[in-house]
């Protein structure tokens, strides 16, 4: 009797394997056997319960191929059934092992006799196979059999996305461009995304990038050293990770992605002098050759399954000029920076997607559809991918389409045993210049103008898998661990926060003991330079406040640049110097100006913050943030500031003005205050810049960056 087949689909059997922490590889029968061995009952895996079968001795008809001239049928004597030994045929007898029943009309029923009285007039198998009708039947049967085998092996089963495992690695190729379109085009305000770590020498208004190369996606395999202090080794594979409050006791999954661009060409356009400063749309600027290697590492915390941090490193040579840089952000960030905050899910376009990110536990089968992480997807059907079959899936970014910001589409080819997309193409155009908003509502058009910077952004590239290596252990996401820090124990206590806005003070508290000229001292200079900065002094005397300040020290002199806002939303800035104690001789007015776009006056939304002194103490603690001290940080080995380190702060509140950073991202009514420290220094032929930003409300570091380029 043939082996019984489970009534469950392969997708459901694999789901049972995932639930029971079992491998999901293998065919249907292997999945059933694995589930039964794990303790599941036959009914749970789709098999019927066994029934008692009465043993009976039956007569067995045995075909005997004893010689080349006779075919005889034997009747076995009633006895226990024995296994028929496999006949061994010579090379010239192989063809005769195929039996074909040839139907002959109007012939008497054939009488079979025992072996002892074999008939001598029966046609041999060789004679039968020579009959044209038999040949036709054989050919057709073989053809249908081969076709059936091909169909069975090429037909795709529905499946759910494979979970990642520690040690998973996928290598892939990267191809940039679509037709005559470059891989990346960015203009005007979108250049900030591209030049986030680079400082171009010229005032470019549009850039074009084309690239080709290879990539590697991998899930790191942690060691026992990452589990020091753990009560068990059950979470082996996770890595130790640093959090935004400085603790290095988080456990996380590390997913790394490396782009190795052999060909990295950049074209650049500058503003037109002839056409009143407009930006040429054509690729007028000559392309310059280059090459680059970029690596990102994302840490996903085990228990909450959220991004704990994202690290980024790159080295590039562009037009024979070398660049190096690194960055690390906590909670948010990545290659697209704030764009991924405004439009969640756009970062999925930058590398082969993890299928579970987009499809979760949905069954991937023809006609299936869904929406997740801002993407609406639909399984188009089966498609050929090399020598194999894969499900082809079309995806569209809902928010980009709904808000009339342009279009963003992906085509994804998914295979059952690959946790990432086996192939992926990306086609994106984002703009707020009105060219893509002809059929949009006035609200959508206004929202796009408000949300996005001026200019355009295009992405056109594809990824294709070349090699996949699977790990053995499924990720431990969702599991708790005894060394896990508690955020409320890491953040600054509320009793160190000052509600300066509610007390109608002029600025956030400073009180630094590491800098001579604090903000409190600097603001006393307005008693001496007020005549030169009358607008600022009048605003501050009438309830206005400072929402941005930058302290830059040189020797015994500190230069302060402060930005103010008045009750009526008028705003501006004042630049002055302070040497020694604030006096008419020591306070020197340098310059002032106003903002073309209004800043927002909103004291009610300004949060209580820790003073700059408390934040400096945390940031200079090498046990908490070792990356911020030393030769490449903002603090030296003694914990003091390196010379020429700049200290700044920013108060962002919801409103209608230029500093309404929060209103662009959220509907919150609570503002935010950040402290930023930066330093630039030269070393040999290199010029280095390091910067770090921290949330002044609770001491959480937002992130830091380092850029190195030839001076």
Secondary structure in CASP SS format (residue, H / E / C, confidence):
PFRMAT SS
TARGET T0000
AUTHOR 0000-0000-0000
METHOD secondary structure of the structure
MODEL  1
X C 1.00
X C 1.00
X C 1.00
X C 1.00
X C 1.00
X C 1.00
X C 1.00
X C 1.00
X C 1.00
X H 1.00
X H 1.00
X H 1.00
X H 1.00
X H 1.00
X H 1.00
X H 1.00
X H 1.00
X H 1.00
X H 1.00
X C 1.00
X C 1.00
X C 1.00
X C 1.00
X C 1.00
X C 1.00
X C 1.00
X C 1.00
X H 1.00
X H 1.00
X H 1.00
X H 1.00
X H 1.00
X H 1.00
X H 1.00
X H 1.00
X H 1.00
X H 1.00
X C 1.00
X C 1.00
X C 1.00
X C 1.00
X C 1.00
X C 1.00
X C 1.00
X C 1.00
X C 1.00
X C 1.00
X C 1.00
X C 1.00
X C 1.00
X C 1.00
X C 1.00
X C 1.00
X C 1.00
X C 1.00
X C 1.00
X C 1.00
X C 1.00
X C 1.00
X C 1.00
X E 1.00
X E 1.00
X E 1.00
X E 1.00
X C 1.00
X C 1.00
X C 1.00
X C 1.00
X C 1.00
X C 1.00
X C 1.00
X E 1.00
X E 1.00
X E 1.00
X E 1.00
X C 1.00
X C 1.00
X C 1.00
X C 1.00
X C 1.00
X C 1.00
X C 1.00
X C 1.00
X C 1.00
X C 1.00
X C 1.00
X C 1.00
X C 1.00
X C 1.00
X C 1.00
X H 1.00
X H 1.00
X H 1.00
X C 1.00
X H 1.00
X H 1.00
X H 1.00
X C 1.00
X C 1.00
X C 1.00
X C 1.00
X C 1.00
X C 1.00
X C 1.00
X C 1.00
X C 1.00
X C 1.00
X C 1.00
X C 1.00
X C 1.00
X C 1.00
X C 1.00
X C 1.00
X C 1.00
X H 1.00
X H 1.00
X H 1.00
X C 1.00
X C 1.00
X C 1.00
X C 1.00
X C 1.00
X C 1.00
X C 1.00
X H 1.00
X H 1.00
X H 1.00
X H 1.00
X H 1.00
X C 1.00
X C 1.00
X H 1.00
X H 1.00
X H 1.00
X H 1.00
X H 1.00
X H 1.00
X H 1.00
X H 1.00
X H 1.00
X H 1.00
X H 1.00
X H 1.00
X H 1.00
X H 1.00
X H 1.00
X H 1.00
X H 1.00
X H 1.00
X H 1.00
X H 1.00
X H 1.00
X H 1.00
X H 1.00
X C 1.00
X C 1.00
X C 1.00
X C 1.00
X E 1.00
X E 1.00
X C 1.00
X C 1.00
X C 1.00
X C 1.00
X E 1.00
X E 1.00
X C 1.00
X C 1.00
X E 1.00
X E 1.00
X E 1.00
X E 1.00
X E 1.00
X E 1.00
X E 1.00
X E 1.00
X C 1.00
X E 1.00
X C 1.00
X C 1.00
X E 1.00
X C 1.00
X C 1.00
X E 1.00
X E 1.00
X E 1.00
X E 1.00
X H 1.00
X H 1.00
X H 1.00
X H 1.00
X H 1.00
X H 1.00
X H 1.00
X C 1.00
X C 1.00
X C 1.00
X C 1.00
X C 1.00
X C 1.00
X C 1.00
X C 1.00
X C 1.00
X E 1.00
X E 1.00
X E 1.00
X E 1.00
X E 1.00
X E 1.00
X E 1.00
X E 1.00
X E 1.00
X E 1.00
X E 1.00
X E 1.00
X E 1.00
X E 1.00
X E 1.00
X E 1.00
X C 1.00
X C 1.00
X C 1.00
X C 1.00
X H 1.00
X H 1.00
X H 1.00
X H 1.00
X C 1.00
X C 1.00
X C 1.00
X C 1.00
X C 1.00
X C 1.00
X C 1.00
X C 1.00
X C 1.00
X C 1.00
X C 1.00
X E 1.00
X E 1.00
X E 1.00
X C 1.00
X C 1.00
X C 1.00
X C 1.00
X C 1.00
X C 1.00
X C 1.00
X C 1.00
X E 1.00
X E 1.00
X E 1.00
X E 1.00
X E 1.00
X E 1.00
X E 1.00
X E 1.00
X E 1.00
X E 1.00
X E 1.00
X E 1.00
X E 1.00
X E 1.00
X E 1.00
X E 1.00
X E 1.00
X E 1.00
X E 1.00
X E 1.00
X E 1.00
X E 1.00
X C 1.00
X C 1.00
X C 1.00
X C 1.00
X C 1.00
X C 1.00
X C 1.00
X E 1.00
X C 1.00
X C 1.00
X C 1.00
X C 1.00
X C 1.00
X C 1.00
X C 1.00
X E 1.00
X E 1.00
X C 1.00
X E 1.00
X E 1.00
X E 1.00
X E 1.00
X E 1.00
X E 1.00
X E 1.00
X E 1.00
X E 1.00
X E 1.00
X E 1.00
X E 1.00
X C 1.00
X C 1.00
X C 1.00
X C 1.00
X C 1.00
X E 1.00
X E 1.00
X E 1.00
X E 1.00
X E 1.00
X E 1.00
X E 1.00
X E 1.00
X E 1.00
X E 1.00
X E 1.00
X E 1.00
X C 1.00
X C 1.00
X E 1.00
X E 1.00
X E 1.00
X E 1.00
X E 1.00
X E 1.00
X E 1.00
X E 1.00
X E 1.00
X E 1.00
X C 1.00
X C 1.00
X C 1.00
X C 1.00
X C 1.00
X C 1.00
X C 1.00
X C 1.00
X H 1.00
X H 1.00
X H 1.00
X H 1.00
X C 1.00
X C 1.00
X C 1.00
X H 1.00
X H 1.00
X H 1.00
X H 1.00
X H 1.00
X C 1.00
X C 1.00
X C 1.00
X E 1.00
X H 1.00
X H 1.00
X H 1.00
X H 1.00
X H 1.00
X C 1.00
X C 1.00
X C 1.00
X E 1.00
X E 1.00
X C 1.00
X C 1.00
X C 1.00
X C 1.00
X E 1.00
X E 1.00
X E 1.00
X E 1.00
X C 1.00
X C 1.00
X E 1.00
X E 1.00
X E 1.00
X E 1.00
X E 1.00
X E 1.00
X E 1.00
X E 1.00
X E 1.00
X E 1.00
X E 1.00
X C 1.00
X C 1.00
X E 1.00
X E 1.00
X E 1.00
X E 1.00
X E 1.00
X E 1.00
X E 1.00
X E 1.00
X E 1.00
X E 1.00
X H 1.00
X H 1.00
X H 1.00
X H 1.00
X H 1.00
X C 1.00
X C 1.00
X C 1.00
X E 1.00
X E 1.00
X E 1.00
X E 1.00
X E 1.00
X E 1.00
X E 1.00
X E 1.00
X E 1.00
X C 1.00
X C 1.00
X C 1.00
X C 1.00
X C 1.00
X E 1.00
X C 1.00
X C 1.00
X E 1.00
X E 1.00
X E 1.00
X E 1.00
X E 1.00
X E 1.00
X E 1.00
X E 1.00
X E 1.00
X C 1.00
X C 1.00
X C 1.00
X C 1.00
X C 1.00
X C 1.00
X C 1.00
X C 1.00
X C 1.00
X C 1.00
X H 1.00
X H 1.00
X H 1.00
X H 1.00
X H 1.00
X H 1.00
X H 1.00
X H 1.00
X H 1.00
X H 1.00
X C 1.00
X C 1.00
X C 1.00
X C 1.00
X E 1.00
X E 1.00
X E 1.00
X E 1.00
X E 1.00
X E 1.00
X E 1.00
X E 1.00
X E 1.00
X E 1.00
X E 1.00
X E 1.00
X E 1.00
X E 1.00
X C 1.00
X C 1.00
X C 1.00
X E 1.00
X E 1.00
X C 1.00
X C 1.00
X C 1.00
X C 1.00
X C 1.00
X C 1.00
X C 1.00
X C 1.00
X C 1.00
X C 1.00
X C 1.00
X C 1.00
X H 1.00
X H 1.00
X H 1.00
X H 1.00
X C 1.00
X C 1.00
X C 1.00
X H 1.00
X H 1.00
X H 1.00
X E 1.00
X E 1.00
X C 1.00
X C 1.00
X C 1.00
X C 1.00
X C 1.00
X C 1.00
X C 1.00
X C 1.00
X C 1.00
X C 1.00
X C 1.00
X C 1.00
X C 1.00
X C 1.00
X C 1.00
X C 1.00
X C 1.00
X C 1.00
X C 1.00
X C 1.00
X H 1.00
X H 1.00
X H 1.00
X H 1.00
X H 1.00
X C 1.00
X C 1.00
X H 1.00
X H 1.00
X H 1.00
X H 1.00
X C 1.00
X C 1.00
X C 1.00
X C 1.00
X H 1.00
X H 1.00
X H 1.00
X H 1.00
X H 1.00
X H 1.00
X H 1.00
X H 1.00
X C 1.00
X C 1.00
X C 1.00
X E 1.00
X E 1.00
X E 1.00
X E 1.00
X E 1.00
X E 1.00
X E 1.00
X E 1.00
X E 1.00
X E 1.00
X C 1.00
X C 1.00
X E 1.00
X E 1.00
X E 1.00
X E 1.00
X E 1.00
X E 1.00
X E 1.00
X E 1.00
X E 1.00
X C 1.00
X C 1.00
X C 1.00
X C 1.00
X C 1.00
X E 1.00
X E 1.00
X E 1.00
X E 1.00
X E 1.00
X E 1.00
X E 1.00
X E 1.00
X E 1.00
X C 1.00
X C 1.00
X C 1.00
X C 1.00
X C 1.00
X C 1.00
X C 1.00
X E 1.00
X E 1.00
X E 1.00
X E 1.00
X E 1.00
X E 1.00
X E 1.00
X E 1.00
X C 1.00
X C 1.00
X C 1.00
X C 1.00
X C 1.00
X C 1.00
X C 1.00
X C 1.00
X H 1.00
X H 1.00
X H 1.00
X C 1.00
X C 1.00
X C 1.00
X E 1.00
X E 1.00
X C 1.00
X H 1.00
X H 1.00
X H 1.00
X H 1.00
X H 1.00
X H 1.00
X H 1.00
X H 1.00
X C 1.00
X C 1.00
X C 1.00
X C 1.00
X C 1.00
X C 1.00
X H 1.00
X H 1.00
X H 1.00
X E 1.00
X C 1.00
X C 1.00
X C 1.00
X C 1.00
X C 1.00
X E 1.00
X C 1.00
X C 1.00
X C 1.00
X C 1.00
X C 1.00
X E 1.00
X C 1.00
X C 1.00
X C 1.00
X C 1.00
X E 1.00
X E 1.00
X E 1.00
X E 1.00
X E 1.00
X E 1.00
X E 1.00
X C 1.00
X C 1.00
X C 1.00
X C 1.00
X C 1.00
X C 1.00
X C 1.00
X C 1.00
X C 1.00
X C 1.00
X C 1.00
X C 1.00
X C 1.00
X C 1.00
X C 1.00
X C 1.00
X C 1.00
X C 1.00
X C 1.00
X E 1.00
X E 1.00
X E 1.00
X E 1.00
X E 1.00
X E 1.00
X E 1.00
X E 1.00
X E 1.00
X E 1.00
X E 1.00
X E 1.00
X C 1.00
X C 1.00
X E 1.00
X E 1.00
X E 1.00
X E 1.00
X E 1.00
X E 1.00
X E 1.00
X E 1.00
X E 1.00
X E 1.00
X C 1.00
X C 1.00
X C 1.00
X C 1.00
X C 1.00
X E 1.00
X E 1.00
X E 1.00
X E 1.00
X E 1.00
X E 1.00
X E 1.00
X E 1.00
X E 1.00
X E 1.00
X C 1.00
END
